[in-house]
Amino acid sequence: MIEQKLTNSVVCAVKALYDAEVDPSVIQLQKTKKEFEGHLTLVTFPLLRISRKNPEQTAQEIGAWLKEKEPLVAGYNVIKGFLNITISPTGWLELLTSIDEDEAFGTKKADETSPLVMIEYSSPNTNKPLHLGHVRNNLLGFALANIVAANGNRVVKTNIVNDRGIHICKSMLAWMKYGNGETPESSGKKGDHLVGDYYVAFDKHFRAEVKDILEHDPEVLAIVDADEEKQAEARKAAAEAKSPLMQEARAMLLKWEQGDPEVRALWEKMNGWVYAGFDETYRKLGVDFDKIYYESNTYLEGKEKVLEGLEKGLFYKKEDGSVWADLTPEGLDQKLLLRKDGTSVYMTQDIGTAKLRFRDYPIDKMIYVVGNEQNYHFQVLSILLDKLGFEWGKSLVHFSYGMVELPEGKMKSREGTVVDADDLIEEMISTARDISRELGKQDGLTETESEEIARIVGLGALKYFILKVDARKNMLFNPKESIDFNGNTGPFIQYTYARIRSILRKAESEHYAIAIPKGTFAMDDKELELIQKLSEFPAVVAQAGTDYSPSAIANYVYELVKAFNQFYHDISILNAATEELRSYRLVLAANVAKVIRIGMGLLGIEVPERM
C-alpha cells in the first residue's frame, strides 16, 4: 500500500540525510487536509531530534529526497512542519491494481494458530419473544463476530438461553390456568409469541390480585408509616407476597428445582415452542450461533464451582448459610453467590457457563455483548473468574451497549408494550415494498424479485440504522427515518451498489474492457480521492476490530458511497473520452462495489444486484 511504501522511503530518507536509524512506528502519515495541495502529509516534529533542524528545513530536505528517489512522489510542498506529498498517477494505478487483485480486500483469514475469540450475544428468556432490544443485541453481536473474524481471529458465536427461573414459571402457570390446551398449531401463533402472551396474562391477573389485596386485606391495611411513600411501598410488597398467583408460581419453581416430572414435562414442551419461534426470528434477522448453552444446564455447574472456591478460601459463608465473595480489596463490595437455601444467582450461573465454555473451547478471549445496565455485573464476573483460575477471566470484554427506544418511549415486557422483533421485521419489509413501488424502482421485476429486494432493503434499513450508531450510546429507533433512500441510511448505500452493478452489467453487454490499462494518463482529483478512500478500508477494519466498533465500518461505507456518488455525478464512466479511461473507471467502480459489499457484509447486511 502507498502508506507503507512511503513510510519505508521516509525511513531511508532519514538514514541518508541524517545518518540515523528510525523505527517505522515513529513515521506519522495522515491524509492531507482539503485546503492544502497533496494527498498524504508527513508530520516532521517527531524527527526533529534526529535532524537537529527546524521543522520547515527538515520537511524541505525530506521532501526533496523523496521527490528524487521515490517514484511514488510526484511533488511536495511544506506548510510549517508538515510535508504535503502528492502521489504520482503511477502510484495510484498500482494501488488500484493491488486492491483489484484482492477479492477479500481489507480482511484477513484465520488459521489453526490464530487466537480463538468467543462472542456471546442474544441471551433471550424463554418466557417471551425477541423484541427490539434483542434486535440491537443480535445485530451488534453478529457484526462484531464478523469484524473480529475479518481481523484474522477464529471466532465462536455463542448464545446463553435463560430457560429457568420464576419468570418462566409465570408463563407456565398462566398457560395451565387460562390456556385451555392452546398450542402454536391450534392458535396459528409462533411458539414464542404464544408463551409471551401468557407471561402478559400472568401479570394482568397478578396486578388484579394485588390491587384487590391492597384495597381489602386487613393485615395489609394495618401497615402504617408516618412516611406515606414508605407505607405505600410496604403495603405493595406485602400484597405481592400474599398474592395466591405469585405463591403458586414460586411453588412451581420449587417443584422444577426438585425435578417434578409434570412440571419438567410442561417446561420442556413450552420451551420447545419458544425455541422454534426463536429459530425463525434468528433466520429472518440473518444471525446464527456455533454453540448454544442453556441456563438450566449451567447453574448447577456454577454452584459446584462456587463451592470449590469456598473450600479454597476464595469465598466465605455467612451464618445463614449463604455464600459470598469479598471484593472490598478490589474496591467493590460483598457479592452474593449462593442464597441461604443454596440456590444460584445470575453471577453463579455465569460462572457455570464460563466453566462449560472453557471445557469446550481453548478460549483466548471472551466477549459478552450485554447492555450497559450490567456493567457492574461484568466487572465482578471478571474478578471472580480470575480468582477461580480462568485464564481469560481478567481480560474478558464486556461489549457494553446502550438501550434502544422508540419515539413513544421505553418498552415493558410484562405489560405487553414491547416492539416485537417479528412485527418490526415485517413492518420494515412492508415499508420497503411500498416505498419501492411509489418510486417506481420495481418496474420490470417479477413478483419474486420484488419481494426479495423488499426483504433485502427492509432488513438493510433496520440493520444499518442500528449499527451506524456508536454502540455505547442509547439510541432512538425511528422506522420511517431508517428506510429513506437518501442520506446516511442502508437503502442509500444499497441503491448505490445496485447502480454500480447496473453500470457493470451494461459494460459487459457492450463487451467493454474492464481492466486497468498500461501506461499513465491524466486522472481527475475525484478519481484519486476515491482510490485513496478505498485504500483506507483495511485500516478501518483493523481499527473496528481493536475498538469493537461496527459503527466505524458503517460510517466508512457511507463516506465511500458519498465519494462515489460525487465522482459519478461529475465524471462519465461509460461515455469516457477514451477507451482506456472508460476501462480504468469501470475497474474503479467495480472495486467501490466490492468494498461496499464486503463492508456491508461485515455488518450482516445484504446488497441487491438490482433495485
Buried (B, 14 or more C-beta within 10 A) or exposed (E): BBBEBBBEBBBBBBEEBBEBEBEEEEBBBEBBEEEEEBBBBBBBEEBBEBBEBEBBBBBBBBBEBBBEEBEBBBBBBBBEBBBBBBBBBEBBBBBBBEBBEEEEBBBBEBEEEBBBBBBBBBBBBBBBBBBBBBBBBBBBBBBBBBBBBBBBBBBBBBBBBBBBBEBBBBBBBBBBBBBEEBBBEEEEBBBBBBBBBBBBBBBBBBBEBBEEBBEEBEEBBEBEEEEEEEEEEBBBEBBBEBBEBBEBBBEBBBBBBEEBEEBBEBBEEBBEBBBEBBEBBBEBBBBEBEBEBBBBBBBEBBBBBBBBBBEEEBBBBEEEEBBBBEBEEBEBEEBBBBBEEEBBBBBBBBBBBBBBBBEEBEBBBBBBBBBBEBEEBBBBBBBBBBBBEBEBBEEBBBBBBBBBBBEEEEBEBBEBBBBBBBBBBEBBBEBBBEBBEEEEBBEEBEEEBBBBBBBBBBBBBBBBBBBBBBBEEEBEBEBEBBBBBEEBBBBBBBBBBBBBBEBBEEBEEEEBBBEBBEEEEEBEEBBBBBBBBBBBBBEBBBBBBEEBBBBBBBBBBBBBBBBBBEBBEEBEBEEBEEEBBBBBBBBBBBBBBBBBBBBBBBBBBBBBEBB
